[in-house]
Every structure is written in C-alpha cells, then in structure tokens.
Amino acid sequence: MRAQESRISVAVVETLEHYPNEVWEIRLTHLDMFTEEVLDELDTIAWCEGNHYPNHSSISAKTGKHNWGASGSFADILMEVSSNTGGGIGAVAITAAIKSVYEKFKKRSQGGAWQSMPSAEEAVSHAKSSLYQHYNVAFDSLTVVRSDADAESLRHDFEFSHSDGRKFGATVGAIKGIPSCIRVWAEGDDLMPRPDPTPPDPGN
C-alpha cells in the first residue's frame, strides 16, 4: 500500500528495553513507495557501517484508512536501532544514515505534512506530540525553558523540563529543507526502562 499520510520514526536506543536516546521523525504526504519499500530502505540504517552483520534493530508498521471528512490512508512506521551492540554503530554514522534515508523519502513524496516554518506555538505542540509518542510524557508535564528560532533554516529548538525533574529537547525542522522532520531526545545517561506490557485480563 502507498499511504497518503506517513509518519516515519527512527529511535536510537541503548537497549530495546529502555526509552530512546533520541528519535528522528518525519511526516510526509503521498509518499510514492509501498510500505514494504519503506521498511527495506529503513533497514539500510542498521548496516550503515558496512559490517558483515547489522546492528540490533526492530521495525514495526501500522497502516490503515480513516473516513472522517475526506477519506485517506495512513502509515505509522517505527524503527528502533541500538547504538552500542551488534555492529557497534556510532551515533554519527546513524545520524548520517537517517538523514540520507529521509532525504530519499522526501524526494519520493509530494512534501511534508506542512510546507513552511510553523509558528513557535505550533512547533511546541509538534515537539510535545513527539515527546508524548516516544517517551510517554504528558503535554502538561512539560515546561519550555529555552526556545530559539532560525528563520533561514526553518528550524525551532526547544528545551523542556518535566515536572519530575527530567530534561527533554526537541528540534522542529531537524533536517534543512524538510520542516516536518522532528528530532527529540532525553537528556542524561540514566534513561528510564520502558514499563512492562500490561498483562491481559484473564476475565476477558
């Protein structure tokens, strides 16, 4: 299937059991690639050092259609790749590979989910949405402590403090020429483990 709306994320993790060090997310419209082609292209990130084996990674994809207002199809794709096991891929190599793959996706699409630099308020909303998606932190638990805008690069940079003391960051417009690319990250070395999956209710 070729989705009319695509959200593609690559999370760089230390282990698949912990929240990511950083996540690169891109939102595109009318990507001229089947979902399987997108997955194959993302898989190249795990091989970006040219080793005989890939780094540890996992890829999941959710596709479907929505029918409120104008109907359309969507794809939500997440890749998690480890930066310190398997192939020993460094952060610099991963970042370069992500940018290269995302630029390929941009060329095969009709554009991003938005085409121009969002306002500061809109950019904060996009950043908080990504932080919620990838770190499970509520919008109202985050406070902006630093905000910078670069009109030439169409980029917003933010630092957030969480009500529990954690620090997060976000760049909206993380790749020049792709305003809908968002990079989010958690500060500090002690990344929290993900909660264990909720076991099914035996009564249901």
Contacts in CASP RR format, 6 or more apart in sequence:
PFRMAT RR
TARGET T0000
AUTHOR 0000-0000-0000
METHOD contacts of the structure
MODEL  1
MRAQESRISVAVVETLEHYPNEVWEIRLTHLDMFTEEVLDELDTIAWCEG
NHYPNHSSISAKTGKHNWGASGSFADILMEVSSNTGGGIGAVAITAAIKS
VYEKFKKRSQGGAWQSMPSAEEAVSHAKSSLYQHYNVAFDSLTVVRSDAD
AESLRHDFEFSHSDGRKFGATVGAIKGIPSCIRVWAEGDDLMPRPDPTPP
DPGN
1 34 0 8 1.000
1 35 0 8 1.000
1 63 0 8 1.000
1 64 0 8 1.000
1 73 0 8 1.000
1 75 0 8 1.000
2 30 0 8 1.000
2 31 0 8 1.000
2 32 0 8 1.000
2 33 0 8 1.000
2 34 0 8 1.000
2 35 0 8 1.000
2 73 0 8 1.000
3 31 0 8 1.000
3 35 0 8 1.000
3 63 0 8 1.000
3 64 0 8 1.000
3 73 0 8 1.000
3 74 0 8 1.000
3 75 0 8 1.000
4 29 0 8 1.000
4 30 0 8 1.000
4 72 0 8 1.000
4 73 0 8 1.000
4 74 0 8 1.000
5 27 0 8 1.000
5 28 0 8 1.000
5 29 0 8 1.000
5 72 0 8 1.000
5 73 0 8 1.000
5 74 0 8 1.000
5 75 0 8 1.000
5 113 0 8 1.000
6 27 0 8 1.000
6 28 0 8 1.000
6 29 0 8 1.000
6 31 0 8 1.000
6 38 0 8 1.000
6 74 0 8 1.000
6 75 0 8 1.000
6 76 0 8 1.000
6 77 0 8 1.000
6 105 0 8 1.000
6 109 0 8 1.000
7 25 0 8 1.000
7 26 0 8 1.000
7 27 0 8 1.000
7 74 0 8 1.000
7 75 0 8 1.000
7 76 0 8 1.000
7 77 0 8 1.000
8 25 0 8 1.000
8 26 0 8 1.000
8 27 0 8 1.000
8 28 0 8 1.000
8 38 0 8 1.000
8 42 0 8 1.000
8 75 0 8 1.000
8 77 0 8 1.000
8 79 0 8 1.000
8 102 0 8 1.000
8 105 0 8 1.000
9 23 0 8 1.000
9 24 0 8 1.000
9 25 0 8 1.000
9 26 0 8 1.000
9 77 0 8 1.000
9 78 0 8 1.000
9 79 0 8 1.000
9 133 0 8 1.000
9 134 0 8 1.000
10 23 0 8 1.000
10 24 0 8 1.000
10 25 0 8 1.000
10 42 0 8 1.000
10 45 0 8 1.000
10 78 0 8 1.000
10 79 0 8 1.000
10 80 0 8 1.000
10 81 0 8 1.000
10 94 0 8 1.000
10 98 0 8 1.000
10 101 0 8 1.000
11 20 0 8 1.000
11 22 0 8 1.000
11 23 0 8 1.000
11 78 0 8 1.000
11 79 0 8 1.000
11 80 0 8 1.000
11 81 0 8 1.000
11 134 0 8 1.000
12 20 0 8 1.000
12 21 0 8 1.000
12 22 0 8 1.000
12 23 0 8 1.000
12 24 0 8 1.000
12 81 0 8 1.000
12 82 0 8 1.000
12 83 0 8 1.000
12 91 0 8 1.000
12 94 0 8 1.000
13 19 0 8 1.000
13 20 0 8 1.000
13 21 0 8 1.000
13 80 0 8 1.000
13 81 0 8 1.000
13 82 0 8 1.000
13 83 0 8 1.000
14 21 0 8 1.000
14 82 0 8 1.000
14 83 0 8 1.000
14 84 0 8 1.000
14 191 0 8 1.000
15 82 0 8 1.000
15 85 0 8 1.000
16 56 0 8 1.000
16 58 0 8 1.000
16 80 0 8 1.000
16 82 0 8 1.000
17 193 0 8 1.000
17 194 0 8 1.000
18 191 0 8 1.000
18 192 0 8 1.000
18 193 0 8 1.000
18 194 0 8 1.000
19 134 0 8 1.000
19 135 0 8 1.000
19 136 0 8 1.000
19 186 0 8 1.000
19 191 0 8 1.000
19 192 0 8 1.000
19 193 0 8 1.000
19 194 0 8 1.000
20 80 0 8 1.000
20 134 0 8 1.000
20 135 0 8 1.000
20 185 0 8 1.000
20 186 0 8 1.000
20 191 0 8 1.000
21 83 0 8 1.000
21 91 0 8 1.000
21 185 0 8 1.000
21 186 0 8 1.000
21 191 0 8 1.000
22 183 0 8 1.000
22 184 0 8 1.000
22 185 0 8 1.000
22 186 0 8 1.000
23 130 0 8 1.000
23 134 0 8 1.000
23 183 0 8 1.000
23 184 0 8 1.000
23 185 0 8 1.000
24 95 0 8 1.000
24 98 0 8 1.000
24 102 0 8 1.000
24 174 0 8 1.000
24 181 0 8 1.000
24 182 0 8 1.000
24 183 0 8 1.000
25 130 0 8 1.000
25 133 0 8 1.000
25 134 0 8 1.000
25 181 0 8 1.000
25 182 0 8 1.000
25 183 0 8 1.000
25 184 0 8 1.000
26 102 0 8 1.000
26 105 0 8 1.000
26 106 0 8 1.000
26 112 0 8 1.000
26 175 0 8 1.000
26 178 0 8 1.000
26 180 0 8 1.000
26 181 0 8 1.000
26 182 0 8 1.000
27 112 0 8 1.000
27 113 0 8 1.000
27 114 0 8 1.000
27 180 0 8 1.000
28 105 0 8 1.000
28 106 0 8 1.000
28 109 0 8 1.000
28 110 0 8 1.000
28 111 0 8 1.000
28 112 0 8 1.000
28 113 0 8 1.000
28 180 0 8 1.000
29 109 0 8 1.000
29 110 0 8 1.000
29 111 0 8 1.000
29 112 0 8 1.000
29 113 0 8 1.000
30 109 0 8 1.000
30 110 0 8 1.000
30 111 0 8 1.000
31 38 0 8 1.000
31 75 0 8 1.000
31 105 0 8 1.000
31 108 0 8 1.000
31 109 0 8 1.000
32 108 0 8 1.000
32 109 0 8 1.000
33 41 0 8 1.000
33 105 0 8 1.000
33 108 0 8 1.000
35 61 0 8 1.000
35 63 0 8 1.000
35 75 0 8 1.000
35 77 0 8 1.000
38 61 0 8 1.000
38 75 0 8 1.000
38 77 0 8 1.000
38 105 0 8 1.000
39 59 0 8 1.000
39 61 0 8 1.000
39 77 0 8 1.000
41 101 0 8 1.000
41 104 0 8 1.000
41 105 0 8 1.000
42 59 0 8 1.000
42 77 0 8 1.000
42 79 0 8 1.000
42 101 0 8 1.000
43 54 0 8 1.000
43 57 0 8 1.000
43 59 0 8 1.000
44 97 0 8 1.000
44 101 0 8 1.000
45 57 0 8 1.000
45 79 0 8 1.000
45 81 0 8 1.000
45 94 0 8 1.000
45 97 0 8 1.000
45 98 0 8 1.000
45 101 0 8 1.000
46 54 0 8 1.000
46 55 0 8 1.000
46 56 0 8 1.000
46 57 0 8 1.000
46 81 0 8 1.000
46 89 0 8 1.000
47 54 0 8 1.000
47 55 0 8 1.000
48 89 0 8 1.000
48 93 0 8 1.000
48 94 0 8 1.000
48 96 0 8 1.000
48 97 0 8 1.000
49 55 0 8 1.000
49 87 0 8 1.000
49 88 0 8 1.000
49 89 0 8 1.000
49 90 0 8 1.000
49 93 0 8 1.000
51 87 0 8 1.000
51 88 0 8 1.000
53 86 0 8 1.000
53 87 0 8 1.000
54 86 0 8 1.000
54 87 0 8 1.000
55 81 0 8 1.000
55 82 0 8 1.000
55 83 0 8 1.000
55 85 0 8 1.000
55 86 0 8 1.000
55 87 0 8 1.000
55 88 0 8 1.000
55 89 0 8 1.000
56 81 0 8 1.000
56 82 0 8 1.000
56 85 0 8 1.000
56 86 0 8 1.000
57 79 0 8 1.000
57 80 0 8 1.000
57 81 0 8 1.000
57 82 0 8 1.000
58 79 0 8 1.000
58 80 0 8 1.000
59 77 0 8 1.000
59 78 0 8 1.000
59 79 0 8 1.000
59 80 0 8 1.000
60 77 0 8 1.000
60 78 0 8 1.000
61 75 0 8 1.000
61 76 0 8 1.000
61 77 0 8 1.000
61 78 0 8 1.000
62 75 0 8 1.000
62 76 0 8 1.000
62 77 0 8 1.000
63 73 0 8 1.000
63 74 0 8 1.000
63 75 0 8 1.000
63 76 0 8 1.000
64 73 0 8 1.000
64 74 0 8 1.000
64 75 0 8 1.000
65 71 0 8 1.000
65 72 0 8 1.000
65 73 0 8 1.000
65 74 0 8 1.000
66 72 0 8 1.000
66 74 0 8 1.000
81 89 0 8 1.000
81 94 0 8 1.000
82 89 0 8 1.000
83 89 0 8 1.000
83 90 0 8 1.000
83 91 0 8 1.000
83 94 0 8 1.000
84 90 0 8 1.000
99 175 0 8 1.000
102 175 0 8 1.000
102 178 0 8 1.000
102 181 0 8 1.000
103 175 0 8 1.000
103 178 0 8 1.000
106 112 0 8 1.000
106 177 0 8 1.000
106 178 0 8 1.000
111 180 0 8 1.000
112 178 0 8 1.000
112 179 0 8 1.000
112 180 0 8 1.000
113 180 0 8 1.000
114 179 0 8 1.000
114 180 0 8 1.000
115 179 0 8 1.000
116 154 0 8 1.000
116 179 0 8 1.000
117 149 0 8 1.000
117 151 0 8 1.000
117 154 0 8 1.000
117 155 0 8 1.000
117 156 0 8 1.000
117 173 0 8 1.000
117 179 0 8 1.000
118 126 0 8 1.000
118 156 0 8 1.000
118 172 0 8 1.000
118 179 0 8 1.000
120 147 0 8 1.000
120 149 0 8 1.000
120 156 0 8 1.000
123 149 0 8 1.000
123 156 0 8 1.000
123 158 0 8 1.000
123 172 0 8 1.000
124 144 0 8 1.000
124 147 0 8 1.000
124 156 0 8 1.000
124 158 0 8 1.000
126 172 0 8 1.000
126 182 0 8 1.000
127 156 0 8 1.000
127 158 0 8 1.000
127 160 0 8 1.000
127 169 0 8 1.000
127 170 0 8 1.000
127 172 0 8 1.000
127 182 0 8 1.000
127 184 0 8 1.000
128 139 0 8 1.000
128 142 0 8 1.000
128 160 0 8 1.000
129 139 0 8 1.000
130 170 0 8 1.000
130 182 0 8 1.000
130 184 0 8 1.000
131 137 0 8 1.000
131 142 0 8 1.000
131 160 0 8 1.000
131 168 0 8 1.000
131 169 0 8 1.000
131 170 0 8 1.000
131 184 0 8 1.000
132 138 0 8 1.000
132 139 0 8 1.000
134 184 0 8 1.000
135 168 0 8 1.000
135 184 0 8 1.000
135 186 0 8 1.000
137 162 0 8 1.000
137 166 0 8 1.000
137 168 0 8 1.000
141 162 0 8 1.000
141 163 0 8 1.000
141 164 0 8 1.000
142 160 0 8 1.000
142 161 0 8 1.000
142 162 0 8 1.000
142 168 0 8 1.000
143 160 0 8 1.000
143 161 0 8 1.000
143 162 0 8 1.000
143 163 0 8 1.000
144 158 0 8 1.000
144 159 0 8 1.000
144 160 0 8 1.000
145 159 0 8 1.000
145 160 0 8 1.000
145 161 0 8 1.000
146 157 0 8 1.000
146 158 0 8 1.000
146 159 0 8 1.000
147 156 0 8 1.000
147 157 0 8 1.000
147 158 0 8 1.000
148 156 0 8 1.000
148 157 0 8 1.000
148 158 0 8 1.000
149 155 0 8 1.000
149 156 0 8 1.000
149 157 0 8 1.000
150 156 0 8 1.000
150 157 0 8 1.000
153 173 0 8 1.000
153 176 0 8 1.000
154 173 0 8 1.000
154 176 0 8 1.000
154 177 0 8 1.000
154 179 0 8 1.000
155 171 0 8 1.000
155 172 0 8 1.000
155 173 0 8 1.000
155 174 0 8 1.000
155 176 0 8 1.000
156 170 0 8 1.000
156 171 0 8 1.000
156 172 0 8 1.000
156 173 0 8 1.000
157 170 0 8 1.000
157 171 0 8 1.000
158 169 0 8 1.000
158 170 0 8 1.000
158 171 0 8 1.000
158 172 0 8 1.000
159 167 0 8 1.000
159 168 0 8 1.000
159 169 0 8 1.000
160 167 0 8 1.000
160 168 0 8 1.000
160 169 0 8 1.000
160 170 0 8 1.000
161 167 0 8 1.000
162 168 0 8 1.000
166 186 0 8 1.000
166 187 0 8 1.000
167 186 0 8 1.000
167 187 0 8 1.000
167 188 0 8 1.000
168 184 0 8 1.000
168 185 0 8 1.000
168 186 0 8 1.000
168 187 0 8 1.000
169 184 0 8 1.000
169 185 0 8 1.000
169 186 0 8 1.000
169 187 0 8 1.000
170 182 0 8 1.000
170 183 0 8 1.000
170 184 0 8 1.000
170 185 0 8 1.000
171 182 0 8 1.000
171 183 0 8 1.000
171 184 0 8 1.000
172 179 0 8 1.000
172 182 0 8 1.000
173 179 0 8 1.000
173 180 0 8 1.000
173 181 0 8 1.000
173 182 0 8 1.000
173 183 0 8 1.000
174 181 0 8 1.000
174 182 0 8 1.000
174 183 0 8 1.000
175 181 0 8 1.000
END
